[in-house]
Amino acid sequence: MNISIIKIGGNVIDYPEKLNEFLYLFSRFPGNKILIHGGGIMASKFGESLGVMPEMVDGRRITDKDTLDVVTMVYAGLINKQIVAKLQHLKQNALGMTGADGNLIRSIKRPVKTIDYGFVGDIKEINIDLLETMLSGNLLPVVCAITHDKKGQLLNTNADTIASVMATSLATKHNVNLYFCFDKAGVLIDEKNDNSIIPLINEEIYSELKKENVIHSGMIPKLDNAFSALNKGVNHVWIGKAENLLLAAKGKLSGTTIEKHKYDLY
């Protein structure tokens, strides 16, 4: 089975027009597909309105009990169901899920090392049998960034990581491509200039760009997840603007392609 895992971020979700445009393109995306979404910007805004202020370390959210309540309400409730309703309008038979539904994603609470991330989940298992059953039945999974520990505890889990681990789990049996859609044209040399796109990144280039602080903050976990997926059997990873998703699906030059192989580019 050919499967595409497509992850959409809060910078698109937070703007209704951008989200509607993306979902229209997503509805036209060919083949078997799974949509993974976060919604950090909206969660931060809702949290602030309730007096729960966001705390971030290296692009990752610290999740105390109050923050967990907020992200669960926003990710699993408001955002997930809005996306599902919009996809149904586009004649896509979507089914919204958390990692707890159908035991889809089992995680453990991240151990405390130098930083206590709180109720954050590190993924241990993906129920690929459930995903295969859904896709075979023409159901489109829409998965939010909430998982569970199978002991009754929900956990906030990085959506990029969910996309990456789900892709690698399915890649043991299927042909899998992974797409990260957000509000930038790709990985940029200058984050304020969409024309400064880096068309291809491998591990060697990535290491150099981190040293030079060209790549930093929230882009680091995104690229870490991309390379992890490639090293575990995923065929192709792409990062780019949501509106270029169909171009990427057709193999046309757009966004940043992530490759694990080394090339003599410099």
BASELUM-59226 format. One record per atom (N, C-alpha, C): x, z, y; residue in one letter. Coordinates in steps of 0.2 Angstrom, whole numbers. Atoms other than C-alpha are relative to their C-alpha. Example, Ala and Ser with C-alpha at 12.3 -4.5 7.8 and 13.67 -1.06 7.14 Angstrom:
BEGIN
{atom {4; 0; -6}; A}
{atom {62; 39; -22}; A}
{atom {4; 0; 6}; A}
{atom {-4; -1; -6}; S}
{atom {68; 36; -5}; S}
{atom {-4; 3; 5}; S}
***
This chain:
BEGIN
{atom {4; 0; -6}; M}
{atom {0; 0; 0}; M}
{atom {4; 0; 6}; M}
{atom {-3; 0; -7}; N}
{atom {6; -4; 18}; N}
{atom {-4; 5; 4}; N}
{atom {3; -5; -4}; I}
{atom {3; 10; 29}; I}
{atom {4; 1; 7}; I}
{atom {-3; -2; -7}; S}
{atom {6; 13; 48}; S}
{atom {-2; 7; 2}; S}
{atom {1; -6; -3}; I}
{atom {8; 30; 55}; I}
{atom {1; -1; 8}; I}
{atom {0; 1; -7}; I}
{atom {4; 30; 74}; I}
{atom {-1; 6; 3}; I}
{atom {1; -7; -3}; K}
{atom {7; 45; 85}; K}
{atom {-1; -1; 8}; K}
{atom {2; 1; -8}; I}
{atom {-1; 46; 103}; I}
{atom {1; 7; 3}; I}
{atom {-2; -6; -3}; G}
{atom {5; 59; 115}; G}
{atom {-5; 2; 6}; G}
{atom {4; -3; -5}; G}
{atom {-3; 70; 129}; G}
{atom {0; -4; 6}; G}
{atom {0; 4; -6}; N}
{atom {3; 58; 143}; N}
{atom {-5; -6; 0}; N}
{atom {5; 5; 0}; V}
{atom {-9; 45; 137}; V}
{atom {-7; 4; -1}; V}
{atom {6; -3; 2}; I}
{atom {-23; 57; 130}; I}
{atom {-3; 3; 7}; I}
{atom {2; -4; -6}; D}
{atom {-24; 66; 147}; D}
{atom {-4; -5; 5}; D}
{atom {3; 5; -5}; Y}
{atom {-30; 50; 156}; Y}
{atom {-5; -4; -4}; Y}
{atom {6; 4; 4}; P}
{atom {-47; 43; 150}; P}
{atom {1; -8; 0}; P}
{atom {-1; 7; 0}; E}
{atom {-43; 25; 155}; E}
{atom {6; -2; -5}; E}
{atom {-6; 2; 5}; K}
{atom {-26; 25; 146}; K}
{atom {-2; 1; -7}; K}
{atom {2; -1; 7}; L}
{atom {-34; 33; 131}; L}
{atom {-5; -5; -3}; L}
{atom {4; 6; 2}; N}
{atom {-48; 20; 130}; N}
{atom {3; -6; -1}; N}
{atom {-4; 6; 1}; E}
{atom {-36; 6; 132}; E}
{atom {4; 0; -7}; E}
{atom {-4; -1; 6}; F}
{atom {-25; 13; 118}; F}
{atom {-4; -1; -6}; F}
{atom {4; 0; 6}; L}
{atom {-39; 16; 106}; L}
{atom {-3; -7; -1}; L}
{atom {2; 7; 1}; Y}
{atom {-46; -2; 109}; Y}
{atom {6; -4; -4}; Y}
{atom {-6; 3; 3}; L}
{atom {-28; -8; 104}; L}
{atom {1; 2; -7}; L}
{atom {-1; -3; 6}; F}
{atom {-27; 4; 90}; F}
{atom {-6; -3; -5}; F}
{atom {5; 2; 4}; S}
{atom {-44; -2; 83}; S}
{atom {1; -7; -3}; S}
{atom {-1; 7; 2}; R}
{atom {-37; -20; 82}; R}
{atom {7; 0; -4}; R}
{atom {-7; 0; 3}; F}
{atom {-20; -14; 74}; F}
{atom {-2; -1; -8}; F}
{atom {2; 2; 6}; P}
{atom {-20; -22; 57}; P}
{atom {2; 5; -6}; P}
{atom {-2; -4; 6}; G}
{atom {-19; -14; 40}; G}
{atom {-3; 7; -1}; G}
{atom {1; -7; 0}; N}
{atom {-20; 4; 34}; N}
{atom {3; 4; 5}; N}
{atom {-3; -3; -6}; K}
{atom {-17; 16; 48}; K}
{atom {-2; 8; 0}; K}
{atom {2; -7; -1}; I}
{atom {-17; 35; 52}; I}
{atom {2; 1; 7}; I}
{atom {-1; -2; -6}; L}
{atom {-18; 42; 69}; L}
{atom {2; 7; 1}; L}
{atom {-2; -7; -1}; I}
{atom {-8; 58; 74}; I}
{atom {0; 1; 7}; I}
{atom {0; -1; -7}; H}
{atom {-11; 66; 91}; H}
{atom {2; 7; 1}; H}
{atom {-1; -7; -3}; G}
{atom {-5; 81; 101}; G}
{atom {-5; 1; 6}; G}
{atom {5; -2; -6}; G}
{atom {-12; 85; 118}; G}
{atom {3; 5; 4}; G}
{atom {-3; -5; -3}; G}
{atom {1; 96; 126}; G}
{atom {-2; 1; 7}; G}
{atom {1; 0; -7}; I}
{atom {-3; 92; 144}; I}
{atom {-7; 3; 1}; I}
{atom {7; -2; -1}; M}
{atom {-22; 95; 142}; M}
{atom {0; 8; -2}; M}
{atom {0; -7; 3}; A}
{atom {-18; 111; 132}; A}
{atom {3; 5; 6}; A}
{atom {-3; -4; -5}; S}
{atom {-7; 118; 146}; S}
{atom {-5; 1; 6}; S}
{atom {4; 0; -5}; K}
{atom {-20; 114; 159}; K}
{atom {-6; 5; -1}; K}
{atom {5; -5; 2}; F}
{atom {-34; 123; 149}; F}
{atom {3; 7; 0}; F}
{atom {-3; -6; 0}; G}
{atom {-22; 137; 146}; G}
{atom {1; 4; 7}; G}
{atom {-1; -2; -7}; E}
{atom {-18; 139; 164}; E}
{atom {-7; 3; 3}; E}
{atom {7; -2; -3}; S}
{atom {-37; 140; 169}; S}
{atom {-2; 6; -3}; S}
{atom {2; -6; 4}; L}
{atom {-38; 154; 156}; L}
{atom {5; 6; 1}; L}
{atom {-5; -5; -1}; G}
{atom {-23; 163; 162}; G}
{atom {5; 0; -5}; G}
{atom {-5; 0; 5}; V}
{atom {-12; 158; 148}; V}
{atom {5; -5; 2}; V}
{atom {-4; 5; -3}; M}
{atom {3; 150; 155}; M}
{atom {5; -3; -5}; M}
{atom {-5; 3; 5}; P}
{atom {14; 138; 145}; P}
{atom {7; 2; 1}; P}
{atom {-7; -1; 0}; E}
{atom {31; 142; 140}; E}
{atom {4; -5; -5}; E}
{atom {-3; 5; 4}; M}
{atom {43; 128; 134}; M}
{atom {7; 2; -1}; M}
{atom {-8; -1; 1}; V}
{atom {61; 129; 126}; V}
{atom {2; -7; -3}; V}
{atom {-3; 6; 2}; D}
{atom {70; 112; 124}; D}
{atom {-6; -5; -2}; D}
{atom {6; 5; 2}; G}
{atom {53; 102; 124}; G}
{atom {-5; 3; -5}; G}
{atom {4; -3; 5}; R}
{atom {45; 114; 112}; R}
{atom {-4; 6; 2}; R}
{atom {5; -6; -2}; R}
{atom {30; 126; 115}; R}
{atom {1; 6; -3}; R}
{atom {1; -6; 3}; I}
{atom {31; 144; 112}; I}
{atom {-7; 2; 0}; I}
{atom {7; -1; 1}; T}
{atom {15; 149; 104}; T}
{atom {-1; 7; -2}; T}
{atom {2; -7; 2}; D}
{atom {9; 167; 105}; D}
{atom {-7; -1; -2}; D}
{atom {6; 0; 3}; K}
{atom {-8; 172; 99}; K}
{atom {-5; -4; 5}; K}
{atom {4; 3; -5}; D}
{atom {-17; 167; 115}; D}
{atom {1; -8; 1}; D}
{atom {-2; 7; 0}; T}
{atom {-8; 150; 116}; T}
{atom {-3; -3; -6}; T}
{atom {3; 3; 6}; L}
{atom {-13; 147; 98}; L}
{atom {-7; -2; 0}; L}
{atom {7; 1; -1}; D}
{atom {-31; 149; 102}; D}
{atom {-2; -6; 4}; D}
{atom {1; 6; -5}; V}
{atom {-30; 137; 117}; V}
{atom {2; -6; -4}; V}
{atom {-2; 7; 3}; V}
{atom {-21; 123; 107}; V}
{atom {-4; -2; -6}; V}
{atom {5; 1; 6}; T}
{atom {-33; 125; 92}; T}
{atom {-6; -3; 3}; T}
{atom {6; 2; -4}; M}
{atom {-48; 123; 104}; M}
{atom {1; -7; 3}; M}
{atom {-1; 7; -3}; V}
{atom {-40; 108; 113}; V}
{atom {1; -5; -5}; V}
{atom {-2; 5; 5}; Y}
{atom {-32; 99; 99}; Y}
{atom {-5; -2; -5}; Y}
{atom {5; 1; 5}; A}
{atom {-44; 102; 85}; A}
{atom {-7; -1; 2}; A}
{atom {6; 1; -2}; G}
{atom {-59; 102; 95}; G}
{atom {-1; -5; 5}; G}
{atom {1; 5; -5}; L}
{atom {-60; 93; 112}; L}
{atom {3; -7; -1}; L}
{atom {-3; 6; 0}; I}
{atom {-47; 80; 110}; I}
{atom {-1; -4; -7}; I}
{atom {1; 4; 7}; N}
{atom {-49; 76; 91}; N}
{atom {-7; -3; 0}; N}
{atom {7; 3; 1}; K}
{atom {-68; 74; 92}; K}
{atom {-1; -5; 5}; K}
{atom {1; 5; -5}; Q}
{atom {-67; 64; 108}; Q}
{atom {3; -7; -3}; Q}
{atom {-3; 6; 3}; I}
{atom {-55; 52; 99}; I}
{atom {-4; -3; -5}; I}
{atom {4; 2; 6}; V}
{atom {-66; 51; 83}; V}
{atom {-6; -4; 3}; V}
{atom {6; 3; -3}; A}
{atom {-81; 47; 94}; A}
{atom {1; -7; 3}; A}
{atom {-2; 7; -3}; K}
{atom {-73; 33; 103}; K}
{atom {2; -5; -5}; K}
{atom {-2; 4; 6}; L}
{atom {-66; 26; 87}; L}
{atom {-6; -2; -4}; L}
{atom {6; 2; 4}; Q}
{atom {-83; 26; 79}; Q}
{atom {-4; -5; 5}; Q}
{atom {3; 5; -5}; H}
{atom {-89; 16; 95}; H}
{atom {3; -6; -1}; H}
{atom {-4; 6; 1}; L}
{atom {-75; 4; 91}; L}
{atom {-1; -3; -7}; L}
{atom {1; 2; 7}; K}
{atom {-82; 2; 73}; K}
{atom {6; 2; -5}; K}
{atom {-5; -3; 4}; Q}
{atom {-68; 12; 66}; Q}
{atom {-2; 6; -4}; Q}
{atom {3; -5; 3}; N}
{atom {-74; 24; 53}; N}
{atom {5; 6; -1}; N}
{atom {-5; -5; 0}; A}
{atom {-63; 39; 58}; A}
{atom {-2; 6; -2}; A}
{atom {1; -7; 2}; L}
{atom {-62; 56; 51}; L}
{atom {5; 5; 3}; L}
{atom {-4; -5; -3}; G}
{atom {-55; 70; 62}; G}
{atom {2; 6; -4}; G}
{atom {-2; -5; 4}; M}
{atom {-44; 83; 54}; M}
{atom {5; 4; 3}; M}
{atom {-6; -4; -1}; T}
{atom {-32; 98; 56}; T}
{atom {3; 0; -7}; T}
{atom {-4; -1; 6}; G}
{atom {-19; 102; 43}; G}
{atom {-4; 4; -5}; G}
{atom {4; -5; 5}; A}
{atom {-31; 115; 35}; A}
{atom {-5; -4; -3}; A}
{atom {6; 4; 3}; D}
{atom {-45; 102; 31}; D}
{atom {3; -4; -6}; D}
{atom {-2; 4; 6}; G}
{atom {-43; 96; 13}; G}
{atom {7; 2; -2}; G}
{atom {-6; -2; 1}; N}
{atom {-27; 106; 13}; N}
{atom {5; -5; 1}; N}
{atom {-4; 6; -1}; L}
{atom {-19; 91; 21}; L}
{atom {7; 2; 2}; L}
{atom {-6; -1; -2}; I}
{atom {-4; 99; 29}; I}
{atom {2; 8; -1}; I}
{atom {-1; -7; 0}; R}
{atom {3; 116; 23}; R}
{atom {7; 1; 3}; R}
{atom {-6; -1; -4}; S}
{atom {16; 124; 34}; S}
{atom {2; 8; -1}; S}
{atom {-1; -7; 0}; I}
{atom {25; 141; 35}; I}
{atom {2; 2; 7}; I}
{atom {-2; -2; -7}; K}
{atom {28; 151; 51}; K}
{atom {7; 0; 1}; K}
{atom {-7; 2; -1}; R}
{atom {44; 146; 58}; R}
{atom {4; 7; 1}; R}
{atom {-4; -6; 0}; P}
{atom {57; 160; 55}; P}
{atom {4; 1; 7}; P}
{atom {-4; -2; -6}; V}
{atom {65; 169; 70}; V}
{atom {7; -1; -1}; V}
{atom {-8; 0; 0}; K}
{atom {83; 164; 73}; K}
{atom {2; 2; 7}; K}
{atom {-2; -2; -7}; T}
{atom {89; 163; 91}; T}
{atom {-6; 0; 5}; T}
{atom {6; 0; -4}; I}
{atom {72; 159; 98}; I}
{atom {-6; 2; -5}; I}
{atom {6; -1; 4}; D}
{atom {55; 166; 92}; D}
{atom {-6; -5; 3}; D}
{atom {5; 5; -2}; Y}
{atom {43; 151; 93}; Y}
{atom {-7; 3; -1}; Y}
{atom {7; -3; 1}; G}
{atom {28; 162; 88}; G}
{atom {-4; -3; -6}; G}
{atom {4; 3; 6}; F}
{atom {14; 154; 78}; F}
{atom {1; -8; 0}; F}
{atom {-2; 7; 1}; V}
{atom {23; 138; 75}; V}
{atom {1; -2; -7}; V}
{atom {-1; 2; 8}; G}
{atom {23; 129; 58}; G}
{atom {5; -5; -1}; G}
{atom {-5; 5; 3}; D}
{atom {37; 121; 49}; D}
{atom {-3; -3; -6}; D}
{atom {4; 4; 5}; I}
{atom {29; 108; 37}; I}
{atom {4; 1; -7}; I}
{atom {-2; 0; 7}; K}
{atom {31; 111; 18}; K}
{atom {-3; -5; -4}; K}
{atom {3; 4; 5}; E}
{atom {19; 100; 10}; E}
{atom {-6; -5; 4}; E}
{atom {5; 5; -2}; I}
{atom {8; 84; 14}; I}
{atom {-4; -2; -6}; I}
{atom {4; 2; 6}; N}
{atom {-7; 81; 3}; N}
{atom {-1; -8; 0}; N}
{atom {1; 7; -1}; I}
{atom {-4; 62; 1}; I}
{atom {-5; -3; -5}; I}
{atom {6; 2; 4}; D}
{atom {-17; 61; -13}; D}
{atom {-6; -1; 4}; D}
{atom {6; 0; -4}; L}
{atom {-30; 65; 0}; L}
{atom {0; -6; 5}; L}
{atom {-1; 6; -4}; L}
{atom {-23; 52; 12}; L}
{atom {-1; -6; -4}; L}
{atom {1; 6; 4}; E}
{atom {-23; 39; -2}; E}
{atom {-7; -1; -1}; E}
{atom {7; 0; 1}; T}
{atom {-41; 43; -6}; T}
{atom {-4; -2; 6}; T}
{atom {3; 1; -6}; M}
{atom {-46; 42; 12}; M}
{atom {1; -8; 2}; M}
{atom {-2; 7; -1}; L}
{atom {-37; 25; 15}; L}
{atom {-3; -5; -4}; L}
{atom {3; 4; 5}; S}
{atom {-43; 18; -1}; S}
{atom {-8; -1; 1}; S}
{atom {7; 0; -2}; G}
{atom {-61; 22; 5}; G}
{atom {-2; -2; 7}; G}
{atom {1; 3; -7}; N}
{atom {-59; 14; 22}; N}
{atom {-1; 5; 5}; N}
{atom {0; -5; -5}; L}
{atom {-58; 30; 31}; L}
{atom {6; 1; 4}; L}
{atom {-6; 0; -5}; L}
{atom {-46; 32; 46}; L}
{atom {1; 7; 2}; L}
{atom {-2; -7; -2}; P}
{atom {-38; 49; 47}; P}
{atom {2; 1; 7}; P}
{atom {-2; -2; -7}; V}
{atom {-36; 56; 64}; V}
{atom {2; 7; 0}; V}
{atom {-2; -7; 1}; V}
{atom {-25; 71; 63}; V}
{atom {3; 3; 6}; V}
{atom {-3; -4; -6}; C}
{atom {-21; 84; 76}; C}
{atom {5; 4; -2}; C}
{atom {-6; -4; 1}; A}
{atom {-6; 95; 78}; A}
{atom {-1; 7; -2}; A}
{atom {1; -7; 3}; I}
{atom {-13; 111; 69}; I}
{atom {0; -1; -7}; I}
{atom {-1; 0; 7}; T}
{atom {-8; 115; 52}; T}
{atom {-2; 7; -3}; T}
{atom {1; -6; 2}; H}
{atom {-10; 130; 41}; H}
{atom {5; 2; -6}; H}
{atom {-4; -3; 5}; D}
{atom {-1; 142; 29}; D}
{atom {-3; 1; -7}; D}
{atom {4; -1; 6}; K}
{atom {-14; 142; 15}; K}
{atom {-1; 8; -1}; K}
{atom {1; -7; 1}; K}
{atom {-15; 161; 18}; K}
{atom {-5; 2; 6}; K}
{atom {5; -1; -5}; G}
{atom {-28; 159; 32}; G}
{atom {2; 0; 7}; G}
{atom {-2; 0; -7}; Q}
{atom {-17; 157; 47}; Q}
{atom {1; -7; 2}; Q}
{atom {-2; 6; -3}; L}
{atom {-17; 142; 58}; L}
{atom {6; 0; 4}; L}
{atom {-6; 0; -3}; L}
{atom {-1; 136; 65}; L}
{atom {1; -6; 5}; L}
{atom {-1; 5; -4}; N}
{atom {4; 125; 80}; N}
{atom {6; -4; -2}; N}
{atom {-6; 4; 3}; T}
{atom {15; 111; 74}; T}
{atom {1; -7; 4}; T}
{atom {-2; 6; -4}; N}
{atom {24; 97; 83}; N}
{atom {-3; -6; -3}; N}
{atom {4; 6; 3}; A}
{atom {14; 81; 82}; A}
{atom {5; -5; -2}; A}
{atom {-5; 5; 3}; D}
{atom {30; 70; 81}; D}
{atom {2; 2; -7}; D}
{atom {-3; -2; 6}; T}
{atom {36; 81; 67}; T}
{atom {-6; -2; -6}; T}
{atom {5; 1; 5}; I}
{atom {19; 79; 58}; I}
{atom {0; -8; -2}; I}
{atom {0; 7; 1}; A}
{atom {20; 60; 60}; A}
{atom {6; -2; -4}; A}
{atom {-6; 2; 3}; S}
{atom {38; 59; 54}; S}
{atom {-1; 3; -8}; S}
{atom {0; -3; 6}; V}
{atom {35; 71; 39}; V}
{atom {-6; -4; -5}; V}
{atom {6; 3; 4}; M}
{atom {18; 62; 34}; M}
{atom {3; -7; -2}; M}
{atom {-2; 7; 2}; A}
{atom {27; 45; 35}; A}
{atom {5; 0; -6}; A}
{atom {-5; -1; 5}; T}
{atom {42; 51; 24}; T}
{atom {-4; 2; -7}; T}
{atom {3; -2; 6}; S}
{atom {30; 59; 11}; S}
{atom {-4; -6; -3}; S}
{atom {3; 6; 2}; L}
{atom {20; 43; 10}; L}
{atom {5; -6; -2}; L}
{atom {-5; 5; 2}; A}
{atom {36; 32; 9}; A}
{atom {2; 1; -7}; A}
{atom {-3; -1; 7}; T}
{atom {40; 39; -8}; T}
{atom {-4; -5; -5}; T}
{atom {5; 4; 5}; K}
{atom {25; 28; -15}; K}
{atom {-2; -6; 4}; K}
{atom {3; 5; -3}; H}
{atom {21; 16; -1}; H}
{atom {5; -3; 5}; H}
{atom {-4; 3; -5}; N}
{atom {28; 4; 12}; N}
{atom {-2; 3; 7}; N}
{atom {3; -3; -6}; V}
{atom {27; 14; 29}; V}
{atom {4; -1; 6}; V}
{atom {-3; 0; -7}; N}
{atom {31; 11; 47}; N}
{atom {-3; 5; 4}; N}
{atom {1; -6; -4}; L}
{atom {31; 24; 60}; L}
{atom {0; -2; 8}; L}
{atom {0; 2; -7}; Y}
{atom {26; 21; 79}; Y}
{atom {-2; 6; 4}; Y}
{atom {1; -6; -5}; F}
{atom {27; 34; 93}; F}
{atom {-2; -4; 7}; F}
{atom {3; 2; -6}; C}
{atom {16; 29; 108}; C}
{atom {0; 5; 5}; C}
{atom {1; -5; -6}; F}
{atom {18; 37; 125}; F}
{atom {0; -4; 6}; F}
{atom {1; 3; -6}; D}
{atom {18; 33; 143}; D}
{atom {6; -4; 3}; D}
{atom {-6; 3; -3}; K}
{atom {36; 26; 145}; K}
{atom {1; -7; -4}; K}
{atom {-1; 7; 3}; A}
{atom {42; 8; 140}; A}
{atom {4; 1; -6}; A}
{atom {-4; -1; 6}; G}
{atom {53; 16; 127}; G}
{atom {5; 5; 2}; G}
{atom {-5; -4; -2}; V}
{atom {69; 26; 127}; V}
{atom {4; -3; 6}; V}
{atom {-3; 3; -6}; L}
{atom {76; 24; 145}; L}
{atom {7; 3; 2}; L}
{atom {-6; -3; -3}; I}
{atom {93; 26; 153}; I}
{atom {-2; 4; 6}; I}
{atom {3; -4; -6}; D}
{atom {84; 31; 169}; D}
{atom {-7; 1; -1}; D}
{atom {7; -2; 2}; E}
{atom {68; 40; 165}; E}
{atom {-5; -2; 6}; E}
{atom {4; 2; -5}; K}
{atom {61; 34; 182}; K}
{atom {-1; -8; 1}; K}
{atom {0; 7; -1}; N}
{atom {64; 16; 179}; N}
{atom {-1; -3; -7}; N}
{atom {2; 3; 6}; D}
{atom {55; 7; 165}; D}
{atom {4; -6; -2}; D}
{atom {-4; 6; 2}; N}
{atom {66; -8; 166}; N}
{atom {7; 2; -3}; N}
{atom {-6; -2; 3}; S}
{atom {81; 3; 160}; S}
{atom {-1; 1; -7}; S}
{atom {2; -1; 7}; I}
{atom {74; 2; 142}; I}
{atom {7; -1; -4}; I}
{atom {-5; 1; 5}; I}
{atom {87; 4; 128}; I}
{atom {-4; -3; -6}; I}
{atom {4; 4; 5}; P}
{atom {81; -9; 115}; P}
{atom {1; 3; -7}; P}
{atom {-1; -2; 7}; L}
{atom {89; -2; 100}; L}
{atom {5; 6; 0}; L}
{atom {-5; -6; 0}; I}
{atom {97; 15; 96}; I}
{atom {1; 2; -8}; I}
{atom {-2; -3; 7}; N}
{atom {106; 21; 80}; N}
{atom {3; 7; 1}; N}
{atom {-2; -7; -1}; E}
{atom {113; 38; 76}; E}
{atom {7; 1; 4}; E}
{atom {-6; 0; -4}; E}
{atom {130; 34; 84}; E}
{atom {-1; 0; 7}; E}
{atom {2; 1; -7}; I}
{atom {122; 28; 100}; I}
{atom {-3; 6; 2}; I}
{atom {4; -6; -2}; Y}
{atom {110; 43; 100}; Y}
{atom {5; 6; 2}; Y}
{atom {-5; -5; -2}; S}
{atom {125; 55; 99}; S}
{atom {3; 0; 6}; S}
{atom {-4; 2; -6}; E}
{atom {134; 47; 113}; E}
{atom {-5; 2; 6}; E}
{atom {5; -1; -5}; L}
{atom {118; 47; 124}; L}
{atom {-2; 7; 1}; L}
{atom {1; -7; -1}; K}
{atom {115; 65; 121}; K}
{atom {5; 4; 3}; K}
{atom {-6; -3; -3}; K}
{atom {132; 70; 126}; K}
{atom {0; -2; 7}; K}
{atom {0; 2; -7}; E}
{atom {130; 60; 142}; E}
{atom {-6; 2; 4}; E}
{atom {6; -3; -3}; N}
{atom {113; 69; 145}; N}
{atom {-5; -6; 2}; N}
{atom {5; 5; -2}; V}
{atom {104; 52; 146}; V}
{atom {-6; 2; -4}; V}
{atom {6; -2; 4}; I}
{atom {93; 58; 132}; I}
{atom {0; 8; 0}; I}
{atom {0; -7; 0}; H}
{atom {87; 76; 134}; H}
{atom {-7; 3; -1}; H}
{atom {7; -3; -1}; S}
{atom {72; 88; 134}; S}
{atom {-4; -2; -6}; S}
{atom {4; 2; 5}; G}
{atom {57; 82; 125}; G}
{atom {1; -6; -4}; G}
{atom {-1; 6; 4}; M}
{atom {64; 65; 119}; M}
{atom {5; 2; -6}; M}
{atom {-5; -1; 5}; I}
{atom {77; 74; 108}; I}
{atom {-4; 2; -7}; I}
{atom {4; -1; 6}; P}
{atom {64; 81; 95}; P}
{atom {-3; -6; -2}; P}
{atom {3; 6; 1}; K}
{atom {56; 64; 96}; K}
{atom {5; -5; -4}; K}
{atom {-5; 4; 3}; L}
{atom {72; 55; 91}; L}
{atom {2; 3; -6}; L}
{atom {-2; -3; 6}; D}
{atom {77; 68; 79}; D}
{atom {-5; -1; -6}; D}
{atom {6; 2; 5}; N}
{atom {60; 65; 69}; N}
{atom {1; -7; -2}; N}
{atom {-1; 7; 2}; A}
{atom {63; 46; 70}; A}
{atom {6; -1; -5}; A}
{atom {-6; 1; 4}; F}
{atom {80; 47; 62}; F}
{atom {-1; 4; -7}; F}
{atom {2; -3; 6}; S}
{atom {74; 60; 49}; S}
{atom {-5; -4; -4}; S}
{atom {5; 4; 4}; A}
{atom {60; 48; 44}; A}
{atom {4; -6; -3}; A}
{atom {-4; 6; 3}; L}
{atom {72; 33; 42}; L}
{atom {5; 2; -5}; L}
{atom {-4; -2; 5}; N}
{atom {84; 43; 32}; N}
{atom {-3; 2; -6}; N}
{atom {4; -1; 6}; K}
{atom {70; 47; 20}; K}
{atom {-5; -5; -2}; K}
{atom {4; 6; 3}; G}
{atom {63; 30; 16}; G}
{atom {-5; -4; 5}; G}
{atom {4; 4; -4}; V}
{atom {53; 25; 31}; V}
{atom {3; -7; 2}; V}
{atom {-3; 7; -2}; N}
{atom {55; 6; 35}; N}
{atom {2; -1; 7}; N}
{atom {-1; 2; -7}; H}
{atom {54; 5; 53}; H}
{atom {-3; 6; 5}; H}
{atom {3; -5; -5}; V}
{atom {52; 17; 68}; V}
{atom {0; -3; 7}; V}
{atom {0; 3; -7}; W}
{atom {47; 11; 86}; W}
{atom {-3; 5; 4}; W}
{atom {2; -5; -5}; I}
{atom {45; 21; 102}; I}
{atom {-2; -5; 6}; I}
{atom {1; 4; -6}; G}
{atom {36; 13; 117}; G}
{atom {-7; 1; 3}; G}
{atom {6; -1; -4}; K}
{atom {21; 11; 129}; K}
{atom {-6; -1; -5}; K}
{atom {6; 1; 4}; A}
{atom {4; 13; 121}; A}
{atom {-3; -7; 0}; A}
{atom {3; 7; -1}; E}
{atom {-1; -4; 128}; E}
{atom {4; -5; -3}; E}
{atom {-4; 5; 3}; N}
{atom {13; -13; 119}; N}
{atom {-1; 1; -8}; N}
{atom {1; -2; 7}; L}
{atom {7; -6; 102}; L}
{atom {-1; -7; -5}; L}
{atom {2; 6; 4}; L}
{atom {0; -23; 96}; L}
{atom {6; -5; 0}; L}
{atom {-6; 4; -1}; L}
{atom {16; -32; 102}; L}
{atom {5; 2; -5}; L}
{atom {-4; -3; 5}; A}
{atom {26; -20; 91}; A}
{atom {-2; -2; -7}; A}
{atom {3; 1; 7}; A}
{atom {15; -23; 76}; A}
{atom {2; -7; -2}; A}
{atom {-2; 7; 1}; K}
{atom {19; -42; 78}; K}
{atom {7; -1; 0}; K}
{atom {-7; 1; 0}; G}
{atom {37; -39; 79}; G}
{atom {3; -3; 6}; G}
{atom {-3; 2; -7}; K}
{atom {39; -44; 97}; K}
{atom {4; 5; 3}; K}
{atom {-4; -4; -4}; L}
{atom {52; -37; 108}; L}
{atom {-4; 4; 5}; L}
{atom {3; -4; -4}; S}
{atom {45; -22; 116}; S}
{atom {2; 7; -2}; S}
{atom {-1; -7; 2}; G}
{atom {49; -3; 117}; G}
{atom {7; 0; -3}; G}
{atom {-6; -1; 3}; T}
{atom {64; 4; 108}; T}
{atom {-1; 1; -8}; T}
{atom {-1; 0; 8}; T}
{atom {68; 1; 89}; T}
{atom {5; 5; -2}; T}
{atom {-4; -5; 3}; I}
{atom {76; 16; 80}; I}
{atom {3; -3; -7}; I}
{atom {-3; 2; 7}; E}
{atom {88; 11; 66}; E}
{atom {5; 5; -2}; E}
{atom {-5; -5; 3}; K}
{atom {99; 22; 55}; K}
{atom {7; -4; -1}; K}
{atom {-6; 4; 1}; H}
{atom {112; 8; 52}; H}
{atom {4; 0; 7}; H}
{atom {-4; 1; -6}; K}
{atom {127; 7; 64}; K}
{atom {1; -7; 1}; K}
{atom {-2; 7; -2}; Y}
{atom {130; -9; 74}; Y}
{atom {5; 1; 5}; Y}
{atom {-5; 1; -5}; D}
{atom {144; -14; 85}; D}
{atom {-3; -2; 6}; D}
{atom {3; 2; -6}; L}
{atom {134; -14; 101}; L}
{atom {4; 1; 6}; L}
{atom {-4; -2; -6}; Y}
{atom {146; -6; 113}; Y}
{atom {7; -3; -1}; Y}
***
